[in-house]
């Protein structure tokens, strides 16, 4: 069985979309894969309760308990590796990961970013897209590499920027596409990993 570990920091809506897709699309039977654990760096992350409702193991590794980013990432990796992950999925995990962590999971660490990369890496993507006069924004699923938001692109979806759009309104439309694109990209990755 291929184990997926999902990392979250908040409400976990992308994690929930992946979990629901895994259930409704019968990933266990079709892809020999399951969401094995959801881990957060915040004990009050709403997504932990959602994972618990779906019978998924949860854990918290608080970044505040560690003196350095490297120590936190090492502890996080130990918790992830308990579940022998085939794939680690970042779903609103709001921590910049160290090169050592990224290298440890090279080729099996995915992220979703709310822009059409390579445009607008980093934060405030919706405001920056509107201010730049973009007609199209969107979402990108990519492999994580040491360079922030620059890994190989696995999937994208475009979202129109409307006249008078606010960052909040655009973010809501982009998030709806994230919930559609991320589960599909994870399933595609799992299928391709079978043939490689």
NORRAJO-V151223 format. One record per residue. RES is the residue in one small letter. PSI is psi as a letter, one per 30 degrees, with the letter a starting at -180 (NA if undefined). Layout:
res,psi
RES,PSI
RES,PSI
//
This chain:
res,psi
x,k
x,k
x,k
x,k
x,k
x,k
x,k
x,l
x,f
x,b
x,f
x,h
x,e
x,e
x,e
x,e
x,e
x,e
x,e
x,e
x,e
x,e
x,e
x,e
x,g
x,h
x,e
x,e
x,e
x,e
x,g
x,h
x,l
x,l
x,j
x,e
x,l
x,k
x,k
x,l
x,g
x,k
x,f
x,g
x,k
x,f
x,f
x,e
x,e
x,e
x,e
x,e
x,f
x,g
x,g
x,k
x,k
x,l
x,l
x,k
x,j
x,k
x,f
x,f
x,g
x,k
x,f
x,l
x,e
x,e
x,e
x,e
x,e
x,e
x,e
x,e
x,e
x,e
x,e
x,e
x,f
x,e
x,g
x,i
x,k
x,e
x,k
x,k
x,k
x,k
x,i
x,h
x,j
x,h
x,k
x,k
x,k
x,l
x,e
x,e
x,e
x,e
x,e
x,e
x,g
x,k
x,f
x,h
x,j
x,l
x,l
x,k
x,k
x,h
x,l
x,i
x,k
x,g
x,k
x,h
x,l
x,a
x,l
x,h
x,e
x,e
x,e
x,e
x,e
x,e
x,f
x,f
x,g
x,k
x,f
x,k
x,a
x,a
x,k
x,k
x,k
x,l
x,k
x,k
x,l
x,e
x,k
x,k
x,h
x,g
x,l
x,k
x,k
x,e
x,l
x,l
x,k
x,k
x,k
x,k
x,j
x,l
x,k
x,g
x,k
x,l
x,e
x,e
x,e
x,e
x,e
x,e
x,e
x,e
x,e
x,e
x,e
x,e
x,f
x,e
x,e
x,e
x,e
x,e
x,e
x,e
x,e
x,e
x,e
x,e
x,e
x,e
x,f
x,e
x,f
x,NA
//
